[in-house]
Amino acid sequence: MKVSAIVYTSNTGFTAWYAEQLGQRTGLPVYPLKQAVSQLGAGSRVIYLGWLCAEKIQGLPKALGRFNVAAVCAVGMSRTDIANVEQIAQQNKLKDKPVFYLRGGFNRKKLDLVHRLMIRIASQGIKRSPAGTPAAELMQAFRKGSDWTNAESLTPVQQWLEQDG
Ligand SMILES: Cc1cc2nc3c(=O)[nH]c(=O)nc-3n(C[C@H](O)[C@H](O)[C@H](O)COP(=O)(O)O)c2cc1C
């Protein structure tokens, strides 16, 4: 059975953008998780995309409980050369599934109070980081926002879908 849909959870829109781009590239239908639950049959084979919050892929437990999740994309704000996909897989208890990492962005204006507070706490530890370091880049994004989305980073995901999906 092939993957029949793309399902995602997005808070500020970056994961939604990747899901839509992947949909355009593959022709697969795209659903936010809530909608997928009501519109897709339980056990459907899907690829799941979720944003990272404190190292957890948001919506993943629900997606795993409802669908046959064939592969997972985690969308975060770490640089792609720094993000540790194996660690993300481990922290999210994804043993045997392919896991991909995509760099999203940061939009403070779209965050609710709880998430803003979490960022404020996280920024305490990095606000005096030397210029040019990854931490300083994150701090800059916390202050001014940033968009690192890049459709090219979907190429391995698309290839996996075409070959193994
Ligand atoms: C409270 C909070 C915690 C976050 N934790 C992580 C994290 O652990 N790892 C990471 O790479 N990005 C983390 N991020 C960054 C988000 O994953 C990133 O902004 C992502 O692009 C959001 O996607 P969305 O627009 O689909 O919601 C965090 C963001 C917030 C607001």
The ligand as an SDF file (V2000), in Angstrom:
LIG
                    3D

 31 33  0  0  0  0  0  0  0  0999 V2000
    7.8710   27.0970   22.4120 C   0  0  0  0  0  0  0  0  0  0  0  0
    8.6760   26.6660   21.2140 C   0  0  0  0  0  0  0  0  0  0  0  0
    9.5470   25.5870   21.3290 C   0  0  0  0  0  0  0  0  0  0  0  0
   10.3230   25.1950   20.2280 C   0  0  0  0  0  0  0  0  0  0  0  0
   11.1480   24.1120   20.3470 N   0  0  0  0  0  0  0  0  0  0  0  0
   11.9290   23.7530   19.2800 C   0  0  0  0  0  0  0  0  0  0  0  0
   12.8250   22.6490   19.3630 C   0  0  0  0  0  0  0  0  0  0  0  0
   12.9040   21.9450   20.3680 O   0  0  0  0  0  0  0  0  0  0  0  0
   13.6080   22.3680   18.2870 N   0  0  0  0  0  0  0  0  0  0  0  0
   13.5640   23.1210   17.1240 C   0  0  0  0  0  0  0  0  0  0  0  0
   14.3140   22.8500   16.1820 O   0  0  0  0  0  0  0  0  0  0  0  0
   12.6800   24.1520   16.9980 N   0  0  0  0  0  0  0  0  0  0  0  0
   11.8660   24.4710   18.0400 C   0  0  0  0  0  0  0  0  0  0  0  0
   10.9810   25.5120   17.9240 N   0  0  0  0  0  0  0  0  0  0  0  0
   10.8630   26.2120   16.6360 C   0  0  0  0  0  0  0  0  0  0  0  0
    9.6370   25.7550   15.8330 C   0  0  0  0  0  0  0  0  0  0  0  0
    9.6530   24.3620   15.6540 O   0  0  0  0  0  0  0  0  0  0  0  0
    9.6710   26.4840   14.4770 C   0  0  0  0  0  0  0  0  0  0  0  0
    9.3690   27.8200   14.7340 O   0  0  0  0  0  0  0  0  0  0  0  0
    8.7260   25.8800   13.4590 C   0  0  0  0  0  0  0  0  0  0  0  0
    9.0640   26.3840   12.1890 O   0  0  0  0  0  0  0  0  0  0  0  0
    7.2620   26.1980   13.7650 C   0  0  0  0  0  0  0  0  0  0  0  0
    6.4790   25.6050   12.7660 O   0  0  0  0  0  0  0  0  0  0  0  0
    4.9930   26.0590   12.4860 P   0  0  0  0  0  0  0  0  0  0  0  0
    5.0570   27.4340   11.8460 O   0  0  0  0  0  0  0  0  0  0  0  0
    4.4500   25.0500   11.5420 O   0  0  0  0  0  0  0  0  0  0  0  0
    4.2600   26.1100   13.7700 O   0  0  0  0  0  0  0  0  0  0  0  0
   10.2070   25.9090   19.0000 C   0  0  0  0  0  0  0  0  0  0  0  0
    9.3110   26.9860   18.9010 C   0  0  0  0  0  0  0  0  0  0  0  0
    8.5470   27.3600   19.9910 C   0  0  0  0  0  0  0  0  0  0  0  0
    7.5880   28.5120   19.8510 C   0  0  0  0  0  0  0  0  0  0  0  0
  1  2  1  0
  2  3  1  0
  2 30  2  0
  3  4  2  0
  4  5  1  0
  4 28  1  0
  5  6  2  0
  6  7  1  0
  6 13  1  0
  7  8  2  0
  7  9  1  0
  9 10  1  0
 10 11  2  0
 10 12  1  0
 12 13  2  0
 13 14  1  0
 14 15  1  0
 14 28  1  0
 15 16  1  0
 16 17  1  0
 16 18  1  0
 18 19  1  0
 18 20  1  0
 20 21  1  0
 20 22  1  0
 22 23  1  0
 23 24  1  0
 24 25  2  0
 24 26  1  0
 24 27  1  0
 28 29  2  0
 29 30  1  0
 30 31  1  0
M  END
$$$$
